[in-house]
Amino acid sequence: MNKERIILGIDPGTTIMGFGLIKVVGKTMTFLQLNELNLQKYDDHYIKLKLIFERTIELIDTHHPDEIAIEAPFYGKNVQSMLKLGRAQGVAMAAGLSRQIPITEYLPKKIKMAITGNGNASKEQVAKMLQGLLGLKTLPKNLDATDGLAAAVCHFYNSGRIEVGKSYSGWASFVKQNPERTITSPLTPKGGIKK
């Protein structure tokens, strides 16, 4: 008997957070939902982060995903945009980690490659491929929702492979796999207490 699992895919953003859910039974995936959290009307960046956290918790508590796949921020020239995207991703990850849900992070190129076979595919190409794969009747106006769904589908395709994205089962796992993201006080030597 094949175990059923639900994958939540998230495309974090401070303007629009896209998300999608799929159900997996054995080697078959079926579409559950895709939507977005529109944050354009909010000016306060901290309110946006709060809403991302709350919506992610709501999705988790409603759909009980077994795993979360999240799109990693892409590296751009605008440092402020990168910082904001990183915060949005971190808040969504914190919501999942607070519910003990394993999280896997995928680079945008890896997601596009998994869905279309082309790491440089456009959002429209990814959306059209998902429409065919999952039998979606219509596509949303904003394609951030299909980007979130694409992260979930990418995770499904990568499940069972030896190398997936970075996976975290809790804060300790995250810190262990990302020592460069932790802050060491200048008063203490790395990894120790100043005597």
Secondary structure as UniProt FT lines:
FT   STRAND          4..11
FT   STRAND          16..25
FT   TURN            26..27
FT   STRAND          28..38
FT   TURN            40..41
FT   HELIX           45..63
FT   STRAND          67..71
FT   HELIX           79..98
FT   TURN            99..100
FT   STRAND          103..106
FT   HELIX           108..116
FT   TURN            119..120
FT   HELIX           123..134
FT   HELIX           144..158
FT   TURN            159..160
FT   STRAND          166..168
FT   HELIX           171..177
FT   HELIX           179..181
FT   TURN            186..187
FT   TURN            190..191
//
